[in-house]
Amino acid sequence: MEAVDPVRVLIVDDQQPFLAALRAVVARLSEFTLVGEATSGEQAVELAAATSPDLVLMDINMG
């Protein structure tokens, strides 16, 4: 069986409890690897450019 690279995930939320919960979920799933965390849209854009995630989990109502 061929090894598959994990899905690279960036998580974005302005509330620390939600970031912590998302971090815990991603950490438990071997198919995923966390490549970054951001607390604003601006940070998310910078991190996405720097880390090239496959998946971005983002709160669309930050503020």
mmCIF file as Biopython writes it, N, C-alpha, C and O atoms, coordinates in Angstrom:
data_model
#
loop_
_atom_site.group_PDB
_atom_site.id
_atom_site.type_symbol
_atom_site.label_atom_id
_atom_site.label_alt_id
_atom_site.label_comp_id
_atom_site.label_asym_id
_atom_site.label_entity_id
_atom_site.label_seq_id
_atom_site.pdbx_PDB_ins_code
_atom_site.Cartn_x
_atom_site.Cartn_y
_atom_site.Cartn_z
_atom_site.occupancy
_atom_site.B_iso_or_equiv
_atom_site.auth_seq_id
_atom_site.auth_asym_id
_atom_site.pdbx_PDB_model_num
ATOM 1   N N  . MET A ? 1  ? 0.845   -1.181 0.000  1.0 0.0 1  A 1 
ATOM 2   C CA . MET A ? 1  ? 0.000   0.000  0.000  1.0 0.0 1  A 1 
ATOM 3   C C  . MET A ? 1  ? 0.888   1.241  0.000  1.0 0.0 1  A 1 
ATOM 4   O O  . MET A ? 1  ? 1.873   1.313  0.736  1.0 0.0 1  A 1 
ATOM 5   N N  . GLU A ? 2  ? 0.535   2.202  -0.821 1.0 0.0 2  A 1 
ATOM 6   C CA . GLU A ? 2  ? 1.314   3.425  -0.973 1.0 0.0 2  A 1 
ATOM 7   C C  . GLU A ? 2  ? 0.986   4.417  0.140  1.0 0.0 2  A 1 
ATOM 8   O O  . GLU A ? 2  ? -0.182  4.627  0.469  1.0 0.0 2  A 1 
ATOM 9   N N  . ALA A ? 3  ? 2.020   5.024  0.716  1.0 0.0 3  A 1 
ATOM 10  C CA . ALA A ? 3  ? 1.820   6.025  1.766  1.0 0.0 3  A 1 
ATOM 11  C C  . ALA A ? 3  ? 1.232   7.295  1.154  1.0 0.0 3  A 1 
ATOM 12  O O  . ALA A ? 3  ? 1.602   7.701  0.052  1.0 0.0 3  A 1 
ATOM 13  N N  . VAL A ? 4  ? 0.324   7.902  1.879  1.0 0.0 4  A 1 
ATOM 14  C CA . VAL A ? 4  ? -0.322  9.132  1.433  1.0 0.0 4  A 1 
ATOM 15  C C  . VAL A ? 4  ? 0.116   10.262 2.361  1.0 0.0 4  A 1 
ATOM 16  O O  . VAL A ? 4  ? 0.100   10.117 3.583  1.0 0.0 4  A 1 
ATOM 17  N N  . ASP A ? 5  ? 0.504   11.379 1.772  1.0 0.0 5  A 1 
ATOM 18  C CA . ASP A ? 5  ? 0.882   12.533 2.586  1.0 0.0 5  A 1 
ATOM 19  C C  . ASP A ? 5  ? -0.335  13.046 3.343  1.0 0.0 5  A 1 
ATOM 20  O O  . ASP A ? 5  ? -1.443  13.049 2.806  1.0 0.0 5  A 1 
ATOM 21  N N  . PRO A ? 6  ? -0.140  13.481 4.591  1.0 0.0 6  A 1 
ATOM 22  C CA . PRO A ? 6  ? -1.275  14.021 5.345  1.0 0.0 6  A 1 
ATOM 23  C C  . PRO A ? 6  ? -1.770  15.333 4.740  1.0 0.0 6  A 1 
ATOM 24  O O  . PRO A ? 6  ? -1.015  16.056 4.090  1.0 0.0 6  A 1 
ATOM 25  N N  . VAL A ? 7  ? -3.032  15.620 4.963  1.0 0.0 7  A 1 
ATOM 26  C CA . VAL A ? 7  ? -3.640  16.872 4.522  1.0 0.0 7  A 1 
ATOM 27  C C  . VAL A ? 7  ? -3.108  17.983 5.429  1.0 0.0 7  A 1 
ATOM 28  O O  . VAL A ? 7  ? -3.195  17.893 6.654  1.0 0.0 7  A 1 
ATOM 29  N N  . ARG A ? 8  ? -2.559  19.022 4.816  1.0 0.0 8  A 1 
ATOM 30  C CA . ARG A ? 8  ? -1.977  20.145 5.557  1.0 0.0 8  A 1 
ATOM 31  C C  . ARG A ? 8  ? -3.086  21.152 5.889  1.0 0.0 8  A 1 
ATOM 32  O O  . ARG A ? 8  ? -3.756  21.667 4.993  1.0 0.0 8  A 1 
ATOM 33  N N  . VAL A ? 9  ? -3.271  21.428 7.191  1.0 0.0 9  A 1 
ATOM 34  C CA . VAL A ? 9  ? -4.401  22.228 7.660  1.0 0.0 9  A 1 
ATOM 35  C C  . VAL A ? 9  ? -3.927  23.522 8.329  1.0 0.0 9  A 1 
ATOM 36  O O  . VAL A ? 9  ? -2.994  23.523 9.132  1.0 0.0 9  A 1 
ATOM 37  N N  . LEU A ? 10 ? -4.591  24.609 7.977  1.0 0.0 10 A 1 
ATOM 38  C CA . LEU A ? 10 ? -4.422  25.901 8.640  1.0 0.0 10 A 1 
ATOM 39  C C  . LEU A ? 10 ? -5.737  26.212 9.338  1.0 0.0 10 A 1 
ATOM 40  O O  . LEU A ? 10 ? -6.797  26.138 8.717  1.0 0.0 10 A 1 
ATOM 41  N N  . ILE A ? 11 ? -5.684  26.562 10.627 1.0 0.0 11 A 1 
ATOM 42  C CA . ILE A ? 11 ? -6.907  26.908 11.347 1.0 0.0 11 A 1 
ATOM 43  C C  . ILE A ? 11 ? -6.897  28.394 11.695 1.0 0.0 11 A 1 
ATOM 44  O O  . ILE A ? 11 ? -5.859  28.964 12.032 1.0 0.0 11 A 1 
ATOM 45  N N  . VAL A ? 12 ? -8.084  29.011 11.604 1.0 0.0 12 A 1 
ATOM 46  C CA . VAL A ? 12 ? -8.196  30.455 11.810 1.0 0.0 12 A 1 
ATOM 47  C C  . VAL A ? 12 ? -9.442  30.758 12.636 1.0 0.0 12 A 1 
ATOM 48  O O  . VAL A ? 12 ? -10.562 30.441 12.233 1.0 0.0 12 A 1 
ATOM 49  N N  . ASP A ? 13 ? -9.232  31.374 13.792 1.0 0.0 13 A 1 
ATOM 50  C CA . ASP A ? 13 ? -10.347 31.805 14.638 1.0 0.0 13 A 1 
ATOM 51  C C  . ASP A ? 13 ? -9.823  32.849 15.606 1.0 0.0 13 A 1 
ATOM 52  O O  . ASP A ? 13 ? -8.673  32.766 16.039 1.0 0.0 13 A 1 
ATOM 53  N N  . ASP A ? 14 ? -10.637 33.821 15.952 1.0 0.0 14 A 1 
ATOM 54  C CA . ASP A ? 14 ? -10.194 34.860 16.878 1.0 0.0 14 A 1 
ATOM 55  C C  . ASP A ? 14 ? -10.487 34.511 18.334 1.0 0.0 14 A 1 
ATOM 56  O O  . ASP A ? 14 ? -10.171 35.295 19.229 1.0 0.0 14 A 1 
ATOM 57  N N  . GLN A ? 15 ? -11.082 33.360 18.582 1.0 0.0 15 A 1 
ATOM 58  C CA . GLN A ? 15 ? -11.380 32.927 19.947 1.0 0.0 15 A 1 
ATOM 59  C C  . GLN A ? 15 ? -10.520 31.716 20.298 1.0 0.0 15 A 1 
ATOM 60  O O  . GLN A ? 15 ? -10.601 30.672 19.650 1.0 0.0 15 A 1 
ATOM 61  N N  . GLN A ? 16 ? -9.699  31.873 21.331 1.0 0.0 16 A 1 
ATOM 62  C CA . GLN A ? 16 ? -8.756  30.824 21.711 1.0 0.0 16 A 1 
ATOM 63  C C  . GLN A ? 16 ? -9.413  29.480 22.028 1.0 0.0 16 A 1 
ATOM 64  O O  . GLN A ? 16 ? -8.847  28.447 21.668 1.0 0.0 16 A 1 
ATOM 65  N N  . PRO A ? 17 ? -10.585 29.437 22.687 1.0 0.0 17 A 1 
ATOM 66  C CA . PRO A ? 17 ? -11.189 28.120 22.953 1.0 0.0 17 A 1 
ATOM 67  C C  . PRO A ? 17 ? -11.490 27.332 21.674 1.0 0.0 17 A 1 
ATOM 68  O O  . PRO A ? 17 ? -11.326 26.113 21.637 1.0 0.0 17 A 1 
ATOM 69  N N  . PHE A ? 18 ? -11.926 28.030 20.640 1.0 0.0 18 A 1 
ATOM 70  C CA . PHE A ? 18 ? -12.214 27.349 19.379 1.0 0.0 18 A 1 
ATOM 71  C C  . PHE A ? 18 ? -10.934 26.914 18.679 1.0 0.0 18 A 1 
ATOM 72  O O  . PHE A ? 18 ? -10.886 25.831 18.095 1.0 0.0 18 A 1 
ATOM 73  N N  . LEU A ? 19 ? -9.900  27.743 18.730 1.0 0.0 19 A 1 
ATOM 74  C CA . LEU A ? 19 ? -8.610  27.341 18.168 1.0 0.0 19 A 1 
ATOM 75  C C  . LEU A ? 19 ? -8.101  26.092 18.873 1.0 0.0 19 A 1 
ATOM 76  O O  . LEU A ? 19 ? -7.613  25.163 18.229 1.0 0.0 19 A 1 
ATOM 77  N N  . ALA A ? 20 ? -8.214  26.071 20.189 1.0 0.0 20 A 1 
ATOM 78  C CA . ALA A ? 20 ? -7.746  24.914 20.960 1.0 0.0 20 A 1 
ATOM 79  C C  . ALA A ? 20 ? -8.533  23.664 20.596 1.0 0.0 20 A 1 
ATOM 80  O O  . ALA A ? 20 ? -7.959  22.582 20.472 1.0 0.0 20 A 1 
ATOM 81  N N  . ALA A ? 21 ? -9.842  23.804 20.425 1.0 0.0 21 A 1 
ATOM 82  C CA . ALA A ? 21 ? -10.670 22.651 20.064 1.0 0.0 21 A 1 
ATOM 83  C C  . ALA A ? 21 ? -10.310 22.132 18.675 1.0 0.0 21 A 1 
ATOM 84  O O  . ALA A ? 21 ? -10.179 20.923 18.480 1.0 0.0 21 A 1 
ATOM 85  N N  . LEU A ? 22 ? -10.149 23.028 17.715 1.0 0.0 22 A 1 
ATOM 86  C CA . LEU A ? 22 ? -9.765  22.613 16.361 1.0 0.0 22 A 1 
ATOM 87  C C  . LEU A ? 22 ? -8.384  21.971 16.360 1.0 0.0 22 A 1 
ATOM 88  O O  . LEU A ? 22 ? -8.158  20.972 15.676 1.0 0.0 22 A 1 
ATOM 89  N N  . ARG A ? 23 ? -7.459  22.547 17.129 1.0 0.0 23 A 1 
ATOM 90  C CA . ARG A ? 23 ? -6.109  21.987 17.241 1.0 0.0 23 A 1 
ATOM 91  C C  . ARG A ? 23 ? -6.176  20.555 17.772 1.0 0.0 23 A 1 
ATOM 92  O O  . ARG A ? 23 ? -5.481  19.674 17.266 1.0 0.0 23 A 1 
ATOM 93  N N  . ALA A ? 24 ? -7.005  20.318 18.784 1.0 0.0 24 A 1 
ATOM 94  C CA . ALA A ? 24 ? -7.139  18.984 19.374 1.0 0.0 24 A 1 
ATOM 95  C C  . ALA A ? 24 ? -7.717  17.987 18.375 1.0 0.0 24 A 1 
ATOM 96  O O  . ALA A ? 24 ? -7.266  16.844 18.304 1.0 0.0 24 A 1 
ATOM 97  N N  . VAL A ? 25 ? -8.707  18.415 17.610 1.0 0.0 25 A 1 
ATOM 98  C CA . VAL A ? 25 ? -9.309  17.520 16.612 1.0 0.0 25 A 1 
ATOM 99  C C  . VAL A ? 25 ? -8.290  17.146 15.546 1.0 0.0 25 A 1 
ATOM 100 O O  . VAL A ? 25 ? -8.145  15.971 15.208 1.0 0.0 25 A 1 
ATOM 101 N N  . VAL A ? 26 ? -7.585  18.134 15.017 1.0 0.0 26 A 1 
ATOM 102 C CA . VAL A ? 26 ? -6.591  17.873 13.970 1.0 0.0 26 A 1 
ATOM 103 C C  . VAL A ? 26 ? -5.486  16.961 14.503 1.0 0.0 26 A 1 
ATOM 104 O O  . VAL A ? 26 ? -5.021  16.070 13.792 1.0 0.0 26 A 1 
ATOM 105 N N  . ALA A ? 27 ? -5.068  17.177 15.740 1.0 0.0 27 A 1 
ATOM 106 C CA . ALA A ? 27 ? -3.988  16.375 16.331 1.0 0.0 27 A 1 
ATOM 107 C C  . ALA A ? 27 ? -4.371  14.904 16.463 1.0 0.0 27 A 1 
ATOM 108 O O  . ALA A ? 27 ? -3.501  14.035 16.401 1.0 0.0 27 A 1 
ATOM 109 N N  . ARG A ? 28 ? -5.640  14.614 16.642 1.0 0.0 28 A 1 
ATOM 110 C CA . ARG A ? 28 ? -6.095  13.232 16.828 1.0 0.0 28 A 1 
ATOM 111 C C  . ARG A ? 28 ? -6.232  12.464 15.521 1.0 0.0 28 A 1 
ATOM 112 O O  . ARG A ? 28 ? -6.347  11.238 15.538 1.0 0.0 28 A 1 
ATOM 113 N N  . LEU A ? 29 ? -6.220  13.151 14.407 1.0 0.0 29 A 1 
ATOM 114 C CA . LEU A ? 29 ? -6.437  12.513 13.116 1.0 0.0 29 A 1 
ATOM 115 C C  . LEU A ? 29 ? -5.120  12.387 12.363 1.0 0.0 29 A 1 
ATOM 116 O O  . LEU A ? 29 ? -4.522  13.391 11.977 1.0 0.0 29 A 1 
ATOM 117 N N  . SER A ? 30 ? -4.677  11.171 12.159 1.0 0.0 30 A 1 
ATOM 118 C CA . SER A ? 30 ? -3.377  10.955 11.522 1.0 0.0 30 A 1 
ATOM 119 C C  . SER A ? 30 ? -3.361  11.378 10.054 1.0 0.0 30 A 1 
ATOM 120 O O  . SER A ? 30 ? -2.285  11.560 9.483  1.0 0.0 30 A 1 
ATOM 121 N N  . GLU A ? 31 ? -4.509  11.533 9.442  1.0 0.0 31 A 1 
ATOM 122 C CA . GLU A ? 31 ? -4.589  11.937 8.039  1.0 0.0 31 A 1 
ATOM 123 C C  . GLU A ? 31 ? -4.328  13.426 7.848  1.0 0.0 31 A 1 
ATOM 124 O O  . GLU A ? 31 ? -4.192  13.895 6.718  1.0 0.0 31 A 1 
ATOM 125 N N  . PHE A ? 32 ? -4.256  14.172 8.954  1.0 0.0 32 A 1 
ATOM 126 C CA . PHE A ? 32 ? -4.103  15.619 8.902  1.0 0.0 32 A 1 
ATOM 127 C C  . PHE A ? 32 ? -2.876  16.054 9.691  1.0 0.0 32 A 1 
ATOM 128 O O  . PHE A ? 32 ? -2.488  15.408 10.664 1.0 0.0 32 A 1 
ATOM 129 N N  . THR A ? 33 ? -2.275  17.149 9.263  1.0 0.0 33 A 1 
ATOM 130 C CA . THR A ? 33 ? -1.190  17.762 10.020 1.0 0.0 33 A 1 
ATOM 131 C C  . THR A ? 33 ? -1.427  19.267 10.072 1.0 0.0 33 A 1 
ATOM 132 O O  . THR A ? 33 ? -1.741  19.889 9.058  1.0 0.0 33 A 1 
ATOM 133 N N  . LEU A ? 34 ? -1.277  19.841 11.247 1.0 0.0 34 A 1 
ATOM 134 C CA . LEU A ? 34 ? -1.491  21.270 11.440 1.0 0.0 34 A 1 
ATOM 135 C C  . LEU A ? 34 ? -0.255  22.037 10.987 1.0 0.0 34 A 1 
ATOM 136 O O  . LEU A ? 34 ? 0.846   21.798 11.483 1.0 0.0 34 A 1 
ATOM 137 N N  . VAL A ? 35 ? -0.438  22.957 10.044 1.0 0.0 35 A 1 
ATOM 138 C CA . VAL A ? 35 ? 0.697   23.741 9.545  1.0 0.0 35 A 1 
ATOM 139 C C  . VAL A ? 35 ? 0.679   25.178 10.052 1.0 0.0 35 A 1 
ATOM 140 O O  . VAL A ? 35 ? 1.653   25.908 9.869  1.0 0.0 35 A 1 
ATOM 141 N N  . GLY A ? 36 ? -0.422  25.595 10.691 1.0 0.0 36 A 1 
ATOM 142 C CA . GLY A ? 36 ? -0.456  26.948 11.220 1.0 0.0 36 A 1 
ATOM 143 C C  . GLY A ? 36 ? -1.772  27.301 11.877 1.0 0.0 36 A 1 
ATOM 144 O O  . GLY A ? 36 ? -2.803  26.665 11.655 1.0 0.0 36 A 1 
ATOM 145 N N  . GLU A ? 37 ? -1.698  28.352 12.705 1.0 0.0 37 A 1 
ATOM 146 C CA . GLU A ? 37 ? -2.868  28.897 13.385 1.0 0.0 37 A 1 
ATOM 147 C C  . GLU A ? 37 ? -2.833  30.411 13.239 1.0 0.0 37 A 1 
ATOM 148 O O  . GLU A ? 37 ? -1.775  31.028 13.362 1.0 0.0 37 A 1 
ATOM 149 N N  . ALA A ? 38 ? -3.978  31.000 12.979 1.0 0.0 38 A 1 
ATOM 150 C CA . ALA A ? 38 ? -4.069  32.453 12.863 1.0 0.0 38 A 1 
ATOM 151 C C  . ALA A ? 38 ? -5.283  32.940 13.640 1.0 0.0 38 A 1 
ATOM 152 O O  . ALA A ? 38 ? -6.252  32.207 13.834 1.0 0.0 38 A 1 
ATOM 153 N N  . THR A ? 39 ? -5.209  34.198 14.081 1.0 0.0 39 A 1 
ATOM 154 C CA . THR A ? 39 ? -6.318  34.782 14.827 1.0 0.0 39 A 1 
ATOM 155 C C  . THR A ? 39 ? -6.975  35.943 14.083 1.0 0.0 39 A 1 
ATOM 156 O O  . THR A ? 39 ? -7.835  36.630 14.633 1.0 0.0 39 A 1 
ATOM 157 N N  . SER A ? 40 ? -6.568  36.158 12.832 1.0 0.0 40 A 1 
ATOM 158 C CA . SER A ? 40 ? -7.189  37.209 12.011 1.0 0.0 40 A 1 
ATOM 159 C C  . SER A ? 40 ? -7.091  36.815 10.542 1.0 0.0 40 A 1 
ATOM 160 O O  . SER A ? 40 ? -6.311  35.939 10.166 1.0 0.0 40 A 1 
ATOM 161 N N  . GLY A ? 41 ? -7.883  37.468 9.737  1.0 0.0 41 A 1 
ATOM 162 C CA . GLY A ? 41 ? -7.825  37.222 8.304  1.0 0.0 41 A 1 
ATOM 163 C C  . GLY A ? 41 ? -6.477  37.585 7.710  1.0 0.0 41 A 1 
ATOM 164 O O  . GLY A ? 41 ? -5.963  36.889 6.834  1.0 0.0 41 A 1 
ATOM 165 N N  . GLU A ? 42 ? -5.906  38.687 8.197  1.0 0.0 42 A 1 
ATOM 166 C CA . GLU A ? 42 ? -4.596  39.115 7.698  1.0 0.0 42 A 1 
ATOM 167 C C  . GLU A ? 42 ? -3.526  38.064 7.994  1.0 0.0 42 A 1 
ATOM 168 O O  . GLU A ? 42 ? -2.722  37.728 7.125  1.0 0.0 42 A 1 
ATOM 169 N N  . GLN A ? 43 ? -3.522  37.549 9.224  1.0 0.0 43 A 1 
ATOM 170 C CA . GLN A ? 43 ? -2.573  36.494 9.589  1.0 0.0 43 A 1 
ATOM 171 C C  . GLN A ? 43 ? -2.809  35.253 8.742  1.0 0.0 43 A 1 
ATOM 172 O O  . GLN A ? 43 ? -1.859  34.592 8.323  1.0 0.0 43 A 1 
ATOM 173 N N  . ALA A ? 44 ? -4.065  34.939 8.493  1.0 0.0 44 A 1 
ATOM 174 C CA . ALA A ? 44 ? -4.397  33.748 7.709  1.0 0.0 44 A 1 
ATOM 175 C C  . ALA A ? 44 ? -3.825  33.842 6.300  1.0 0.0 44 A 1 
ATOM 176 O O  . ALA A ? 44 ? -3.281  32.867 5.781  1.0 0.0 44 A 1 
ATOM 177 N N  . VAL A ? 45 ? -3.948  35.014 5.681  1.0 0.0 45 A 1 
ATOM 178 C CA . VAL A ? 45 ? -3.419  35.199 4.328  1.0 0.0 45 A 1 
ATOM 179 C C  . VAL A ? 45 ? -1.904  35.022 4.324  1.0 0.0 45 A 1 
ATOM 180 O O  . VAL A ? 45 ? -1.356  34.354 3.448  1.0 0.0 45 A 1 
ATOM 181 N N  . GLU A ? 46 ? -1.226  35.625 5.311  1.0 0.0 46 A 1 
ATOM 182 C CA . GLU A ? 46 ? 0.233   35.499 5.401  1.0 0.0 46 A 1 
ATOM 183 C C  . GLU A ? 46 ? 0.655   34.047 5.617  1.0 0.0 46 A 1 
ATOM 184 O O  . GLU A ? 46 ? 1.572   33.555 4.959  1.0 0.0 46 A 1 
ATOM 185 N N  . LEU A ? 47 ? -0.023  33.361 6.548  1.0 0.0 47 A 1 
ATOM 186 C CA . LEU A ? 47 ? 0.325   31.968 6.828  1.0 0.0 47 A 1 
ATOM 187 C C  . LEU A ? 47 ? 0.003   31.055 5.656  1.0 0.0 47 A 1 
ATOM 188 O O  . LEU A ? 47 ? 0.750   30.119 5.371  1.0 0.0 47 A 1 
ATOM 189 N N  . ALA A ? 48 ? -1.098  31.321 4.980  1.0 0.0 48 A 1 
ATOM 190 C CA . ALA A ? 48 ? -1.446  30.498 3.820  1.0 0.0 48 A 1 
ATOM 191 C C  . ALA A ? 48 ? -0.377  30.624 2.739  1.0 0.0 48 A 1 
ATOM 192 O O  . ALA A ? 48 ? -0.010  29.635 2.105  1.0 0.0 48 A 1 
ATOM 193 N N  . ALA A ? 49 ? 0.116   31.832 2.533  1.0 0.0 49 A 1 
ATOM 194 C CA . ALA A ? 49 ? 1.174   32.034 1.535  1.0 0.0 49 A 1 
ATOM 195 C C  . ALA A ? 49 ? 2.463   31.340 1.956  1.0 0.0 49 A 1 
ATOM 196 O O  . ALA A ? 49 ? 3.193   30.812 1.117  1.0 0.0 49 A 1 
ATOM 197 N N  . ALA A ? 50 ? 2.737   31.342 3.252  1.0 0.0 50 A 1 
ATOM 198 C CA . ALA A ? 50 ? 3.991   30.765 3.751  1.0 0.0 50 A 1 
ATOM 199 C C  . ALA A ? 50 ? 3.954   29.247 3.880  1.0 0.0 50 A 1 
ATOM 200 O O  . ALA A ? 50 ? 4.986   28.591 3.742  1.0 0.0 50 A 1 
ATOM 201 N N  . THR A ? 51 ? 2.768   28.677 4.146  1.0 0.0 51 A 1 
ATOM 202 C CA . THR A ? 51 ? 2.696   27.241 4.456  1.0 0.0 51 A 1 
ATOM 203 C C  . THR A ? 51 ? 2.006   26.395 3.396  1.0 0.0 51 A 1 
ATOM 204 O O  . THR A ? 51 ? 2.104   25.168 3.438  1.0 0.0 51 A 1 
ATOM 205 N N  . SER A ? 52 ? 1.318   27.011 2.456  1.0 0.0 52 A 1 
ATOM 206 C CA . SER A ? 52 ? 0.596   26.294 1.388  1.0 0.0 52 A 1 
ATOM 207 C C  . SER A ? 52 ? -0.279  25.158 1.917  1.0 0.0 52 A 1 
ATOM 208 O O  . SER A ? 52 ? -0.065  23.998 1.563  1.0 0.0 52 A 1 
ATOM 209 N N  . PRO A ? 53 ? -1.268  25.482 2.766  1.0 0.0 53 A 1 
ATOM 210 C CA . PRO A ? 53 ? -2.133  24.427 3.295  1.0 0.0 53 A 1 
ATOM 211 C C  . PRO A ? 53 ? -3.032  23.841 2.210  1.0 0.0 53 A 1 
ATOM 212 O O  . PRO A ? 53 ? -3.338  24.495 1.212  1.0 0.0 53 A 1 
ATOM 213 N N  . ASP A ? 54 ? -3.446  22.598 2.426  1.0 0.0 54 A 1 
ATOM 214 C CA . ASP A ? 54 ? -4.428  21.964 1.550  1.0 0.0 54 A 1 
ATOM 215 C C  . ASP A ? 54 ? -5.842  22.362 1.956  1.0 0.0 54 A 1 
ATOM 216 O O  . ASP A ? 54 ? -6.756  22.386 1.132  1.0 0.0 54 A 1 
ATOM 217 N N  . LEU A ? 55 ? -6.009  22.676 3.250  1.0 0.0 55 A 1 
ATOM 218 C CA . LEU A ? 55 ? -7.325  22.947 3.821  1.0 0.0 55 A 1 
ATOM 219 C C  . LEU A ? 55 ? -7.202  24.082 4.828  1.0 0.0 55 A 1 
ATOM 220 O O  . LEU A ? 55 ? -6.294  24.086 5.659  1.0 0.0 55 A 1 
ATOM 221 N N  . VAL A ? 56 ? -8.127  25.055 4.751  1.0 0.0 56 A 1 
ATOM 222 C CA . VAL A ? 56 ? -8.186  26.133 5.735  1.0 0.0 56 A 1 
ATOM 223 C C  . VAL A ? 56 ? -9.533  26.038 6.438  1.0 0.0 56 A 1 
ATOM 224 O O  . VAL A ? 56 ? -10.583 26.092 5.798  1.0 0.0 56 A 1 
ATOM 225 N N  . LEU A ? 57 ? -9.493  25.895 7.768  1.0 0.0 57 A 1 
ATOM 226 C CA . LEU A ? 57 ? -10.702 25.912 8.587  1.0 0.0 57 A 1 
ATOM 227 C C  . LEU A ? 57 ? -10.770 27.290 9.226  1.0 0.0 57 A 1 
ATOM 228 O O  . LEU A ? 57 ? -9.962  27.615 10.096 1.0 0.0 57 A 1 
ATOM 229 N N  . MET A ? 58 ? -11.750 28.115 8.787  1.0 0.0 58 A 1 
ATOM 230 C CA . MET A ? 58 ? -11.775 29.522 9.194  1.0 0.0 58 A 1 
ATOM 231 C C  . MET A ? 58 ? -13.149 29.947 9.675  1.0 0.0 58 A 1 
ATOM 232 O O  . MET A ? 58 ? -14.166 29.635 9.056  1.0 0.0 58 A 1 
ATOM 233 N N  . ASP A ? 59 ? -13.161 30.663 10.786 1.0 0.0 59 A 1 
ATOM 234 C CA . ASP A ? 59 ? -14.364 31.320 11.277 1.0 0.0 59 A 1 
ATOM 235 C C  . ASP A ? 59 ? -14.623 32.514 10.360 1.0 0.0 59 A 1 
ATOM 236 O O  . ASP A ? 59 ? -13.764 33.385 10.228 1.0 0.0 59 A 1 
ATOM 237 N N  . ILE A ? 60 ? -15.777 32.564 9.735  1.0 0.0 60 A 1 
ATOM 238 C CA . ILE A ? 60 ? -16.054 33.671 8.807  1.0 0.0 60 A 1 
ATOM 239 C C  . ILE A ? 60 ? -16.716 34.859 9.502  1.0 0.0 60 A 1 
ATOM 240 O O  . ILE A ? 60 ? -17.000 35.872 8.862  1.0 0.0 60 A 1 
ATOM 241 N N  . ASN A ? 61 ? -16.964 34.741 10.816 1.0 0.0 61 A 1 
ATOM 242 C CA . ASN A ? 61 ? -17.563 35.840 11.577 1.0 0.0 61 A 1 
ATOM 243 C C  . ASN A ? 61 ? -16.632 36.340 12.667 1.0 0.0 61 A 1 
ATOM 244 O O  . ASN A ? 61 ? -17.070 36.582 13.791 1.0 0.0 61 A 1 
ATOM 245 N N  . MET A ? 62 ? -15.362 36.496 12.352 1.0 0.0 62 A 1 
ATOM 246 C CA . MET A ? 62 ? -14.425 37.018 13.349 1.0 0.0 62 A 1 
ATOM 247 C C  . MET A ? 62 ? -14.665 38.503 13.532 1.0 0.0 62 A 1 
ATOM 248 O O  . MET A ? 62 ? -15.092 39.202 12.614 1.0 0.0 62 A 1 
ATOM 249 N N  . GLY A ? 63 ? -14.382 38.964 14.727 1.0 0.0 63 A 1 
ATOM 250 C CA . GLY A ? 63 ? -14.540 40.392 14.901 1.0 0.0 63 A 1 
ATOM 251 C C  . GLY A ? 63 ? -14.616 40.769 16.267 1.0 0.0 63 A 1 
ATOM 252 O O  . GLY A ? 63 ? -14.751 41.954 16.574 1.0 0.0 63 A 1 
#
